[in-house]
């Protein structure tokens, strides 16, 4: 199966915040902004890392955590679906919500579920 690039995610799609990490690591962590939080604007997914003394390593780990999050994966799947089918999920749901695809159920006098049909 051939793969093709549907879309790309760029640095401008993220908000990158740095902060003082604190905790173990001594004076270096307490005086420098080595903690990193990365937020993907479109999905709202967040990756954060403050484990390492290096801001560069924390950025890499934060990005890995963000891309591994369920929220980001759902966004990627939805985005890919839009490009492949050329319709959004909302449009497909609206198209499927026609009377012939819907059924209404209710309980009868004996408490059993039954399909309620409208009399024409």
N, C-alpha and C positions, 0 to 999 in steps of 0.2 A: 504494500500500500504506500503510495507516494504521499509525502507530507508537504504541505504548503503553509506559508506564513499567513495567518489570518489577520493578526494585529500585533502590535508591540506595546510594551509598557516602558515608558521613559522616565528619567529622573524628575521631569517636571510634573509627573503624575503623583508624586509623593511629597509629603511634608516631613522634613527631617529636623528633629529637635535634639539638642544636646543639653546635658545637665550634669551636675556634680553627682557622681555615683555613690560616694560614701561607703561605709562598711569596710571590709577587709581590703588591704592593699595599701594602707598607710597614707602618708601625707600626699602622695601623688594623686590618689583617687579623690581625696578630700579637697584638693586645691585646683583640680583641672576638670573640665567638662568632658569626662570620658564616657558617661552614660549616654545611650542613644535610643531614641524612640522614633520609629518610622511609621507614618500613617499613609495608607493608600487613599487618595481623595475619593475616587469613584466607589469603592466598596466599603470604605470605613474600617478595613482591616488594619490591625496594629501589630507591630513587632517591636519588642523592647529588649535591650540587653545592657547590663551593667557589670557583667562578670569579669571582664578583662580590664587591665590597666590601660590598654590602648584603645583610643576612640575608633581607629581604623578597624580593628578586629571586632569591636562591639557593633560597628555598622554592618559588617558582613554577617554576623550572627543575628542581628535584629532583622535584616532583610530575609535571611533564611527562615526565621520564625514567622515573619509576615506571610511569605509565600507558602508556608506549610499550614497556615490557618484555614479553617473550614470556610470562614467568611470570604477569603480571597479566592479559594478554589471554586466556590459557588459563583462568584462574579466572573471568573475566567470561563467557566462552563456556559454561563448565560451569554456572555459576550461572543464566544465561539459559535454558539447556536444561532445567534443573530446573523453572523456573517455567512454561515453555511446555508441557512434556510431563507435568508433575506426578509424574514418577518420576526418581530419581537415575540417574546413569550406571551405578553399581554394580548397581542393581536391574535395569536393562535387560540388562546383561551376564549376570547370574545367570539371567534369563529365557531368554536365547538359548543358554545352555550346557546344552541338553537333548540326550539321546542322538541324536535324529534329525538334529540340526544338526552333529554331530561326526563326523569320519571319522578313522580311524587308518591311516597309511601306513607301509609298511616295505619293505625291499629283499628281492626274491626271491633264489633261488639264483644267478641270473645277474647280480645286482647292479642290476636295474631296480626302480624304485619301483612299488609296487602298493598298492591299498587292501586292507587286512586286514579281513575281516568275521568276526564271531564266529558260530560255528555254533550253531544253536539246537537 
